[in-house]
Each structure stands twice: as C-alpha cells, then as structure tokens.
C-alpha cells in the first residue's frame, strides 16, 4: 500500500518539466524536416518548371537505379558473408567475423576518390597494363569508374556491413533446433539457408537494407565526383547555381518522400512477415564444416568485400599519405584536425545531453505523447544531410533577417548573420542528423535499469534530475561512452551538410578531402582521408566486439 501511494504521488506519474521539455526539444529538432515538407505546398516558379522539364527525370531515374544496384550488391555481400561466418566453419572465419565490418569505417566519397586514382587512365593499374601489353590510348577497353555502375560498386562496398551486421545477429539468434529439424528432413546447408534461416532473418535483413539505401540516397560526395545527377547533387546545383531557395527545398522534399517511403516499406515488411520461431531452445551453434575447395570458396567470398572495401583503399591512402607527408602535414593540416575534432566533440556532447533528457523524460513519463515526441526527435537520422541543411538555413536565415531589420529600425545597427552561416547552425544540423544514434544507445542503457531503482530513489525524496545524476549516470557510463564515440565519428564523416553550412574560411577534414579530390589532387587528400578512416575504426571495433560476445556466437 505504501509503494502504491508513493508511486501515485511521485513525479514519475505526473506531467512535469521533463515531459514538457521532451516535447519542446522534439518540436525544435523536427523544425528542419517540417520546413522542408512545408515547401511542398509553395507555389512552383519558373526555376521549378525548368527543373521539371530538363533534369528532374534524371534525378529520379538515377536515384532509383542507384538504389536498385546498391540493394543487390549489399544483399549479396551482406547476407552471404553473414551466413558463412555465422553458420559455417572454414579457414579464417574467426578473423572475418569482425573484419568484415571494417569497410563501415571507410566513407563512400573517400573510397570513390581512391579507386578513381587507382583505375583512371593515368592511374597505376592502367599504366601497368599499357607497360605490359604495349597498348596505347584507344587500343583497349577498360571499365569506366566514373559512372553509375561505378557508384553502385563504391557504395555497395562500404554499405554492405549494415546488412551483414543485422543479418548475422539474426542468424546467431535463431533457435538451433529449428535448423536441426531442417537437417533431419534431409535438407542440406543451401536448402536450409533458403527455406528456413533466410525467412527467419528477413526482418533484420530488411532493416539493414533500409539503412544502406537511406545512406545511398544521402550520399553526395560519390555521385558528385562521378558526375551522376541525383537529388543530392540537384539540391546543391539549384541552391548555389540557380540561387533558388524554394526550388531547392522542393527537391529536398521529394527526396524526403523517398526516405519516408523506405521507412514505410521497412515497417510493412516486418508487419507482413509470417515466419516465427516456435522453439526457445538455444545451444552453441554446430557450424557446417567446409573443407577443401568449399572452404577455399568461402574464404575468397569473404575476402573480396573486405579487400576491396577496406584493405586495398586503406593501403593506397597510406601509400599516398607517405608520399606527401613532408609537405601536407603542416600547420594548416593540424588546424583542420582541430576544427574537425572540436566540432565533432561539441556535437557529440550536445547530442548526448539531449539524448539523456529525451530518454529519461520518456522513462519518467511514458505517455503516448512523450513517446511520439521522442520518436520524432530521432527522425533526423533517416534524413540526408542536404535536406536537413536546407531545412535549417531557411528558418535561421529568416530569423536573422527579422532580427537585423528590428535592430536597424530600433537602434540603427546591423547584426548581420547571427545564426545562419555560423557554427551554431552547423551544430544544430549535426544534432538533428545524428541525435538518433546517441538516443538509441542511451535508451538501450536505460532499458537495462530496473524501474524499481527509480521508485526507490523517488520515494526517498530525490528529484528526477538528482536520480539521473546520482543513480543512472554511473550505471550508464559504458553506454554514454559508446554514444559519444558513435556521434563523434559520424560528425567527422559528414560532408554535404558541412559544405552548405560551414562558416566562411572554416574547413574540416571532410571538406578538405572533397576540395582536393575535386581538383584531382588525390594524393594530397590522402592524409585527411586517412585520418577520417582511422577515426571511424573505433565504433567498428565496438560493434564487432558486441556481436562476437553474443552467447549464440560461441563455437561448438
């Protein structure tokens, strides 16, 4: 009876500043997306008519082909390697199960620059081919890397780990006796894979594929460098080339429609799934032994995406970086490192603070309204950086103009750009884009803490903020560090939003890599690119450690 009375009177059961704070934060973070969606109803001008008559079809068609190609590539690479490392035993399996995640540390635009330097006419591959064969220009055919198929390959090489990660987790979580039943019915490994394991893993595979396709639509560096007209390149051209904010926002709204469609399809796919595990018996996996040529095929199949997606480009970047180290590692380079690390650290800390407020507010007041607000706040991760940048610059620019007009009329002073074109706008964009990464990690950590601990602390008279500080934060240290690290690396790699919103004369490592690659100075771009890749290894290692600690991953 005492517990019931305390619970009914506790802050957990009443609306309060935590709940209102969660709703206010969610609305603020949703502002860029709402602004972009609002331009769907703005009157179309001559620029939009020009786009619709000339290039809009190219944007739609190229984006669809890009998505289709990346879907096929990531499914083959991700699902195939996940099954082999989870359910089979062959030479090198223990190495591949974590090393196959390494391409996730390689941003798509960096691998595109690297392979262009390797495979272009003046690159080492074609130069060596001409030296061996004696051929000259026009005497032979060589695949064109700067093309739509080339972009599909580049994106597939770095995005298949999304599918691999979730597919492998799904395979490892399957009940062993379900697979045993398939074996007793005379099904071999291939038939068991296609008729039992694959349908059971379908929700995880579709979720990983959706993430990969969202990243495909969000990509700017690769498609721009390869000269492919997509929505992201169209938004840049319309904004900076034609100077039309409304048309750029409408293109961004169409791209946002593609993203929402992907999210809807992923949800419907999970809802329509009709495959269930009827047994809860889980044992150590008895992996299929692959010997002789079968083991060699499995080894090569796993080696190809790892070598092409990480080892080869990282080795080429290291070679270029050594060549130019004496001239490139100067004060300007270290200034770029300082800018990038400072921005990433500030964004990671702010994202963590907001994630704690949102996550703990939902824990205190898990009403439908608060829960919906938290979900809305995390929507930005599914939205490309280009779209968010457009949605930020429009309201920030309007607010700057209003403040400047008021200051001129009242005091005769001009305030200039207080928000747009400053680090404040850039940091806000990072928060909208990557808050979900931190929020999911914090929510996962909070979910492991028993609610009775909250009730006990609140019954002793502690306020919710004190409970968070003195009870939850010490328990959440591991989750908080992981959240910080993930957001930190994502901000380091972010290119399109940084290109649009960075202040004048302010560069980051990602922007510098893009600028040097655009000038065909690929070797000079290598040190900055390699720094981004090395920073990306940290969360990859965390992910690989977490998946290999699964209790189903232990060999029999």
C-alpha positions as CSV (number, residue, x, y, z in Angstrom):
1,X,0.0,0.0,0.0
2,X,2.9,2.3,0.8
3,X,4.5,1.7,-2.6
4,X,1.2,2.4,-4.4
5,X,0.8,5.7,-2.6
6,X,4.4,6.8,-3.3
7,X,4.1,5.8,-6.9
8,X,0.9,7.7,-7.4
9,X,2.4,10.8,-5.9
10,X,5.8,10.6,-7.5
11,X,7.0,12.8,-10.3
12,X,7.0,9.8,-12.5
13,X,3.2,9.7,-12.5
14,X,2.6,13.5,-13.1
15,X,3.2,15.8,-16.0
16,X,6.2,18.0,-15.3
17,X,9.1,19.9,-16.8
18,X,10.7,16.7,-18.1
19,X,7.7,15.9,-20.2
20,X,7.3,19.4,-21.5
21,X,11.0,19.7,-22.1
22,X,10.9,16.5,-24.2
23,X,8.0,17.8,-26.3
24,X,9.7,21.2,-26.8
25,X,13.0,19.6,-27.8
26,X,11.3,17.3,-30.2
27,X,9.5,20.1,-31.9
28,X,12.7,22.1,-32.2
29,X,14.6,19.2,-33.7
30,X,11.8,18.4,-36.1
31,X,11.7,22.0,-37.4
32,X,14.1,21.5,-40.4
33,X,12.0,18.5,-41.6
34,X,8.8,20.3,-41.1
35,X,10.1,23.4,-43.0
36,X,11.2,21.2,-46.0
37,X,7.8,19.4,-46.1
38,X,6.0,22.8,-45.9
39,X,7.6,23.8,-49.2
40,X,5.7,21.0,-51.0
41,X,2.8,23.4,-51.0
42,X,4.7,26.5,-52.0
43,X,3.9,27.9,-55.5
44,X,6.2,26.5,-58.2
45,X,8.2,29.2,-60.0
46,X,10.0,29.2,-63.3
47,X,13.0,27.5,-61.9
48,X,11.0,24.6,-60.8
49,X,9.3,24.4,-64.2
50,X,12.8,24.4,-65.8
51,X,14.0,21.6,-63.5
52,X,10.9,19.5,-64.2
53,X,11.3,19.9,-67.9
54,X,15.1,19.2,-68.0
55,X,16.7,17.3,-65.2
56,X,14.1,16.1,-62.7
57,X,13.6,12.9,-64.6
58,X,17.3,12.2,-64.4
59,X,17.3,12.8,-60.7
60,X,14.5,10.3,-60.2
61,X,15.8,7.6,-62.6
62,X,19.4,7.8,-61.5
63,X,18.4,7.6,-57.8
64,X,16.2,4.6,-58.4
65,X,18.9,2.8,-60.4
66,X,21.4,3.6,-57.7
67,X,19.1,2.2,-55.0
68,X,18.4,-0.9,-57.0
69,X,22.1,-1.6,-57.7
70,X,23.2,-1.0,-54.1
71,X,20.3,-3.2,-52.8
72,X,21.6,-6.1,-54.9
73,X,25.2,-5.5,-54.0
74,X,24.6,-5.2,-50.3
75,X,22.3,-8.2,-50.1
76,X,24.7,-10.5,-51.9
77,X,27.7,-9.3,-49.9
78,X,26.0,-8.8,-46.5
79,X,23.7,-11.8,-46.3
80,X,26.2,-14.2,-47.9
81,X,29.1,-13.3,-45.6
82,X,26.8,-13.2,-42.6
83,X,25.6,-16.8,-43.2
84,X,29.1,-18.1,-43.8
85,X,30.7,-16.5,-40.7
86,X,27.7,-17.5,-38.5
87,X,26.8,-21.0,-39.6
88,X,29.9,-22.4,-41.3
89,X,33.4,-23.4,-40.3
90,X,36.2,-22.6,-42.7
91,X,39.8,-21.2,-42.6
92,X,39.8,-17.6,-41.4
93,X,36.2,-17.5,-40.2
94,X,37.2,-16.1,-36.8
95,X,39.1,-13.2,-38.5
96,X,36.3,-12.4,-41.0
97,X,33.5,-12.3,-38.5
98,X,34.8,-9.0,-37.1
99,X,37.0,-7.8,-40.0
100,X,34.0,-7.7,-42.4
101,X,32.8,-4.7,-40.5
102,X,35.9,-2.6,-41.3
103,X,34.6,-1.1,-44.6
104,X,32.0,0.6,-42.5
105,X,34.8,2.9,-41.4
106,X,35.5,4.0,-45.0
107,X,33.2,6.9,-46.1
108,X,31.8,6.3,-49.6
109,X,33.3,9.5,-51.0
110,X,36.8,8.6,-49.8
111,X,36.7,5.1,-51.4
112,X,35.4,6.7,-54.6
113,X,38.4,9.1,-54.7
114,X,40.8,6.3,-54.0
115,X,39.6,3.9,-56.7
116,X,39.4,6.8,-59.2
117,X,43.1,7.4,-58.6
118,X,43.8,3.7,-58.9
119,X,41.8,2.9,-62.0
120,X,41.8,6.1,-64.1
121,X,43.7,6.2,-67.4
122,X,46.7,7.8,-65.6
123,X,46.4,5.5,-62.6
124,X,48.8,2.7,-61.7
125,X,46.5,-0.1,-62.9
126,X,46.1,1.1,-66.5
127,X,49.7,2.4,-66.6
128,X,51.0,-1.0,-65.7
129,X,48.6,-2.7,-68.2
130,X,49.9,-0.5,-71.0
131,X,53.5,-1.1,-70.0
132,X,53.0,-4.9,-70.1
133,X,50.9,-5.0,-73.3
134,X,52.4,-2.2,-75.3
135,X,48.9,-0.8,-76.0
136,X,48.2,2.9,-76.3
137,X,45.2,5.1,-75.8
138,X,42.1,3.6,-77.6
139,X,43.7,0.2,-78.1
140,X,41.9,-1.5,-75.3
141,X,38.6,-1.4,-73.3
142,X,38.7,-0.7,-69.5
143,X,35.6,-0.2,-67.3
144,X,34.8,3.4,-66.6
145,X,34.9,4.0,-62.8
146,X,33.2,7.4,-63.0
147,X,29.8,6.0,-64.0
148,X,26.5,4.9,-62.4
149,X,27.7,1.3,-62.2
150,X,31.0,2.5,-60.6
151,X,29.0,4.5,-58.0
152,X,26.9,1.4,-57.3
153,X,30.1,-0.7,-56.6
154,X,31.6,2.0,-54.4
155,X,28.5,2.4,-52.3
156,X,27.9,-1.3,-52.1
157,X,31.5,-1.9,-50.8
158,X,31.1,0.4,-47.8
159,X,27.4,-0.1,-47.1
160,X,27.1,-4.0,-47.1
161,X,28.2,-4.0,-43.4
162,X,24.8,-2.6,-42.5
163,X,23.2,-5.7,-43.9
164,X,26.0,-8.0,-42.6
165,X,25.7,-6.7,-39.1
166,X,21.9,-7.2,-38.7
167,X,21.7,-10.4,-40.8
168,X,24.5,-12.0,-38.7
169,X,22.8,-11.0,-35.5
170,X,19.5,-12.6,-36.8
171,X,21.3,-15.8,-37.8
172,X,23.0,-16.1,-34.4
173,X,19.7,-15.6,-32.6
174,X,17.9,-18.4,-34.4
175,X,16.8,-21.4,-32.5
176,X,19.2,-24.3,-33.2
177,X,16.5,-27.0,-33.1
178,X,14.7,-25.3,-35.9
179,X,17.8,-25.7,-38.1
180,X,18.2,-29.3,-36.7
181,X,14.6,-30.2,-37.9
182,X,15.5,-29.0,-41.4
183,X,18.6,-31.2,-41.4
184,X,16.6,-34.2,-40.2
185,X,14.2,-33.7,-43.1
186,X,17.2,-34.2,-45.4
187,X,17.8,-30.6,-46.3
188,X,21.4,-29.6,-46.9
189,X,23.1,-26.3,-46.0
190,X,21.9,-24.5,-49.1
191,X,18.2,-25.6,-48.8
192,X,18.2,-24.9,-45.1
193,X,19.5,-21.4,-45.7
194,X,16.9,-20.5,-48.3
195,X,13.9,-22.2,-46.8
196,X,14.4,-21.7,-43.0
197,X,17.2,-19.4,-42.0
198,X,16.7,-16.7,-44.6
199,X,12.9,-16.3,-43.9
200,X,13.5,-16.1,-40.2
201,X,16.2,-13.5,-40.6
202,X,14.1,-11.4,-43.0
203,X,13.2,-8.6,-40.6
204,X,16.8,-8.0,-39.7
205,X,17.9,-8.1,-43.3
206,X,15.3,-5.7,-44.4
207,X,16.2,-3.3,-41.6
208,X,19.9,-3.4,-42.6
209,X,19.0,-2.9,-46.3
210,X,16.8,0.1,-45.4
211,X,19.7,1.7,-43.6
212,X,22.0,1.1,-46.6
213,X,19.5,2.6,-49.0
214,X,19.0,5.6,-46.8
215,X,22.7,6.2,-46.9
216,X,22.7,5.8,-50.6
217,X,20.1,8.5,-51.1
218,X,22.0,10.7,-48.7
219,X,25.3,10.4,-50.5
220,X,26.7,13.5,-52.2
221,X,30.5,13.1,-52.5
222,X,30.5,10.0,-54.6
223,X,27.8,10.9,-57.1
224,X,29.0,14.5,-57.4
225,X,32.6,13.3,-58.1
226,X,31.4,10.7,-60.6
227,X,29.1,13.3,-62.4
228,X,25.8,11.5,-61.7
229,X,22.7,13.6,-61.5
230,X,20.8,12.7,-58.3
231,X,18.6,14.6,-55.8
232,X,21.6,15.5,-53.6
233,X,23.6,17.0,-56.5
234,X,20.4,18.7,-57.8
235,X,19.8,20.4,-54.5
236,X,23.3,21.8,-54.5
237,X,23.1,23.0,-58.1
238,X,19.7,24.6,-57.5
239,X,20.8,26.3,-54.3
240,X,24.2,27.6,-55.3
241,X,24.0,27.6,-59.1
242,X,20.5,28.9,-59.7
243,X,20.2,30.7,-56.3
244,X,16.6,29.5,-55.8
245,X,15.8,28.5,-52.2
246,X,12.2,27.4,-52.9
247,X,13.1,25.1,-55.8
248,X,16.0,23.5,-53.7
249,X,13.6,23.0,-50.8
250,X,11.1,21.3,-53.1
251,X,13.7,19.0,-54.4
252,X,14.7,18.2,-50.8
253,X,11.0,17.5,-50.1
254,X,10.8,15.0,-52.9
255,X,14.0,13.3,-51.6
256,X,12.4,13.2,-48.2
257,X,9.5,11.5,-49.8
258,X,11.8,8.7,-51.0
259,X,13.2,8.3,-47.5
260,X,9.7,8.1,-45.9
261,X,8.7,5.5,-48.5
262,X,11.7,3.4,-47.5
263,X,10.8,3.7,-43.8
264,X,7.2,2.7,-44.6
265,X,8.3,-0.3,-46.7
266,X,10.6,-1.5,-43.9
267,X,7.7,-1.3,-41.4
268,X,5.3,-3.0,-43.7
269,X,7.8,-5.8,-44.4
270,X,8.2,-6.5,-40.7
271,X,4.4,-6.4,-40.2
272,X,3.8,-8.8,-43.2
273,X,6.3,-11.3,-42.1
274,X,4.7,-14.6,-41.1
275,X,7.8,-16.6,-40.1
276,X,8.2,-17.4,-36.4
277,X,10.4,-19.5,-34.2
278,X,8.3,-22.0,-32.3
279,X,11.1,-23.2,-30.1
280,X,13.1,-21.4,-27.4
281,X,15.9,-24.0,-27.2
282,X,19.2,-22.3,-27.9
283,X,22.5,-24.1,-27.9
284,X,26.0,-23.4,-29.2
285,X,26.0,-23.4,-32.9
286,X,27.2,-26.5,-34.7
287,X,28.6,-25.0,-37.8
288,X,28.8,-26.7,-41.2
289,X,32.4,-27.8,-41.8
290,X,33.6,-26.5,-45.2
291,X,36.8,-28.3,-46.3
292,X,38.8,-28.4,-49.4
293,X,37.6,-26.3,-52.3
294,X,34.4,-25.4,-50.4
295,X,36.4,-23.8,-47.7
296,X,38.6,-22.0,-50.2
297,X,35.4,-20.6,-51.9
298,X,34.1,-19.4,-48.6
299,X,37.4,-17.8,-47.8
300,X,37.6,-16.0,-51.1
301,X,33.9,-14.9,-50.9
302,X,34.6,-13.2,-47.6
303,X,38.0,-11.8,-48.6
304,X,36.7,-10.0,-51.7
305,X,34.4,-7.4,-49.9
306,X,37.0,-6.9,-47.1
307,X,39.9,-6.4,-49.5
308,X,38.0,-4.2,-52.0
309,X,36.1,-2.3,-49.3
310,X,38.9,-1.6,-46.8
311,X,42.3,-3.2,-47.3
312,X,43.1,-2.0,-50.8
313,X,41.8,1.6,-50.5
314,X,43.4,1.9,-47.0
315,X,46.7,0.7,-48.3
316,X,46.6,3.1,-51.3
317,X,45.7,6.0,-49.0
318,X,48.6,5.1,-46.7
319,X,51.0,5.0,-49.7
320,X,49.8,8.4,-50.9
321,X,50.0,9.9,-47.4
322,X,53.6,8.8,-47.0
323,X,54.5,10.4,-50.4
324,X,53.1,13.8,-49.4
325,X,53.7,13.7,-45.6
326,X,56.6,16.1,-45.7
327,X,54.5,18.8,-47.4
328,X,51.0,18.1,-46.3
329,X,51.4,17.6,-42.6
330,X,51.8,21.4,-42.0
331,X,50.1,23.9,-39.7
332,X,47.1,24.1,-42.0
333,X,46.5,20.4,-41.7
334,X,46.6,20.4,-38.0
335,X,44.3,23.3,-37.9
336,X,41.8,21.3,-39.9
337,X,42.2,18.4,-37.4
338,X,41.5,20.9,-34.6
339,X,38.4,22.2,-36.4
340,X,37.1,18.7,-37.1
341,X,37.8,17.3,-33.6
342,X,36.3,20.4,-31.9
343,X,33.1,20.3,-33.9
344,X,32.7,16.5,-33.5
345,X,33.4,16.7,-29.8
346,X,30.9,19.6,-29.3
347,X,28.2,17.9,-31.3
348,X,28.7,14.6,-29.5
349,X,28.5,16.1,-26.1
350,X,25.4,18.2,-27.0
351,X,23.7,15.1,-28.6
352,X,24.5,13.1,-25.5
353,X,22.9,15.7,-23.3
354,X,19.8,15.9,-25.4
355,X,19.6,12.1,-25.6
356,X,19.7,11.9,-21.8
357,X,16.9,14.5,-21.4
358,X,14.7,12.8,-24.0
359,X,15.4,9.2,-22.9
360,X,15.0,9.9,-19.2
361,X,11.9,12.1,-19.8
362,X,10.3,9.2,-21.7
363,X,11.2,6.9,-18.8
364,X,9.6,9.2,-16.3
365,X,6.5,9.9,-18.3
366,X,6.0,7.1,-20.9
367,X,2.8,8.6,-22.3
368,X,1.9,8.3,-26.0
369,X,2.5,12.0,-26.5
370,X,6.0,11.9,-25.0
371,X,6.9,8.6,-26.7
372,X,5.8,10.1,-30.1
373,X,7.9,13.2,-29.4
374,X,11.0,11.1,-28.7
375,X,10.4,9.2,-32.0
376,X,10.0,12.4,-33.9
377,X,13.2,13.8,-32.4
378,X,15.1,10.8,-33.7
379,X,13.7,11.0,-37.2
380,X,16.6,13.1,-38.5
381,X,19.0,10.2,-38.8
382,X,16.9,8.9,-41.7
383,X,17.1,12.3,-43.5
384,X,20.0,13.2,-45.7
385,X,22.3,15.9,-44.5
386,X,21.5,18.0,-47.6
387,X,17.8,18.0,-46.7
388,X,18.4,19.0,-43.1
389,X,20.8,21.7,-44.1
390,X,18.1,23.2,-46.4
391,X,15.6,22.9,-43.6
392,X,18.0,24.7,-41.2
393,X,19.2,27.6,-43.3
394,X,15.7,28.7,-44.3
395,X,14.3,29.4,-40.8
396,X,17.7,30.5,-39.5
397,X,18.1,33.0,-42.4
398,X,14.5,34.3,-41.9
399,X,15.2,34.8,-38.2
400,X,18.5,36.6,-38.9
401,X,16.7,39.0,-41.3
402,X,14.0,39.7,-38.8
403,X,16.5,40.5,-36.0
404,X,18.6,42.6,-38.4
405,X,15.5,44.6,-39.5
406,X,14.4,45.2,-36.0
407,X,17.9,46.3,-34.9
408,X,18.1,48.7,-37.8
409,X,14.7,50.2,-37.1
410,X,15.3,50.5,-33.4
411,X,19.0,51.2,-32.9
412,X,20.3,51.9,-36.4
413,X,22.6,48.9,-36.1
414,X,23.1,45.9,-38.3
415,X,23.5,42.5,-36.6
416,X,24.4,40.6,-39.8
417,X,24.2,36.8,-39.6
418,X,23.9,35.7,-36.0
419,X,22.7,32.2,-36.7
420,X,22.9,31.2,-40.4
421,X,26.4,30.8,-41.7
422,X,27.8,30.3,-38.2
423,X,28.9,27.3,-36.2
424,X,25.6,27.4,-34.3
425,X,23.6,26.5,-37.5
426,X,26.2,23.7,-38.3
427,X,26.0,22.2,-34.7
428,X,22.2,22.3,-34.8
429,X,22.2,20.5,-38.1
430,X,24.5,17.8,-36.6
431,X,22.2,17.4,-33.7
432,X,19.1,16.9,-35.9
433,X,21.0,14.5,-38.1
434,X,22.8,12.3,-35.5
435,X,20.7,12.6,-32.3
436,X,19.1,9.3,-33.0
437,X,22.5,7.5,-32.8
438,X,23.0,8.8,-29.3
439,X,19.3,8.4,-28.3
440,X,19.1,4.7,-29.2
441,X,22.3,3.9,-27.3
442,X,21.0,5.8,-24.2
443,X,17.6,4.2,-24.4
444,X,19.2,0.8,-24.6
445,X,21.2,1.5,-21.5
446,X,18.2,2.9,-19.6
447,X,16.2,-0.1,-20.6
448,X,18.6,-2.4,-18.6
449,X,18.0,-0.4,-15.4
450,X,15.1,-1.8,-13.3
451,X,12.2,0.7,-12.8
452,X,12.2,-0.2,-9.1
453,X,15.5,1.7,-8.7
454,X,13.7,4.9,-9.8
455,X,10.8,4.3,-7.5
456,X,13.2,3.7,-4.5
457,X,15.1,6.9,-5.2
458,X,12.0,9.0,-5.7
459,X,10.4,7.6,-2.5
460,X,13.4,8.8,-0.6
461,X,12.6,12.4,-1.7
462,X,15.1,12.7,-4.6
463,X,14.1,14.8,-7.5
464,X,14.2,13.2,-11.0
465,X,17.3,15.2,-12.0
466,X,19.1,14.0,-9.0
467,X,18.1,10.4,-9.6
468,X,19.5,10.7,-13.1
469,X,22.8,12.2,-11.9
470,X,23.4,10.0,-8.9
471,X,21.8,6.7,-9.8
472,X,21.6,6.3,-13.6
473,X,24.7,8.1,-14.9
474,X,27.2,5.8,-13.0
475,X,25.4,2.8,-14.4
476,X,25.3,4.2,-17.9
477,X,29.0,5.0,-18.3
478,X,29.6,2.4,-20.9
479,X,26.5,3.3,-23.0
480,X,27.3,7.0,-22.7
481,X,30.9,6.5,-24.0
482,X,29.6,4.4,-26.9
483,X,27.0,7.1,-27.8
484,X,29.7,9.8,-27.6
485,X,32.0,7.8,-29.9
486,X,29.4,7.0,-32.5
487,X,28.2,10.6,-32.9
488,X,31.8,11.9,-32.9
489,X,32.8,9.7,-35.8
490,X,29.5,10.4,-37.7
491,X,30.1,14.1,-37.5
492,X,33.7,13.7,-38.7
493,X,32.5,11.9,-41.8
494,X,29.5,14.2,-42.6
495,X,30.1,16.1,-45.9
496,X,27.0,17.7,-47.6
497,X,25.7,19.5,-44.5
498,X,29.1,20.8,-43.7
499,X,29.6,22.0,-47.2
500,X,26.4,24.0,-47.2
501,X,26.5,25.5,-43.7
502,X,30.2,25.9,-42.7
503,X,31.2,29.5,-42.0
504,X,33.4,31.3,-44.4
505,X,37.1,30.4,-44.2
506,X,36.3,27.4,-41.9
507,X,37.1,24.0,-43.2
508,X,37.1,20.4,-41.8
509,X,38.9,17.3,-42.8
510,X,35.9,16.0,-44.8
511,X,35.5,19.3,-46.7
512,X,39.3,19.5,-47.4
513,X,39.3,15.9,-48.8
514,X,36.4,16.9,-51.1
515,X,38.1,20.1,-52.3
516,X,41.4,18.4,-53.1
517,X,39.7,15.5,-54.8
518,X,37.6,17.9,-56.9
519,X,41.0,19.5,-58.0
520,X,42.3,15.9,-58.9
521,X,44.9,16.2,-56.1
522,X,44.1,12.8,-54.7
523,X,47.5,12.2,-53.1
524,X,47.3,15.5,-51.3
525,X,43.9,14.5,-50.0
526,X,45.2,11.2,-48.6
527,X,46.3,12.4,-45.1
528,X,43.0,14.0,-44.3
529,X,41.1,11.0,-45.7
530,X,43.2,8.5,-43.7
531,X,42.6,10.5,-40.5
532,X,38.8,10.2,-41.1
533,X,39.1,6.4,-41.8
534,X,41.2,5.8,-38.6
535,X,38.7,7.7,-36.5
536,X,35.9,5.5,-38.0
537,X,37.7,2.3,-36.8
538,X,36.7,2.9,-33.2
539,X,33.0,2.4,-33.4
540,X,33.5,-0.5,-35.8
541,X,35.6,-2.3,-33.2
542,X,32.9,-1.6,-30.6
543,X,30.3,-3.1,-32.9
544,X,32.4,-6.2,-33.7
545,X,33.1,-6.8,-30.0
546,X,29.4,-6.6,-29.1
547,X,28.3,-9.0,-31.8
548,X,31.0,-11.6,-31.0
549,X,30.0,-11.5,-27.3
550,X,26.6,-12.9,-28.2
551,X,26.0,-16.1,-26.4
552,X,25.0,-17.8,-29.6
553,X,28.3,-17.0,-31.3
554,X,30.4,-19.4,-29.3
555,X,31.6,-22.4,-31.4
556,X,30.6,-25.9,-30.5
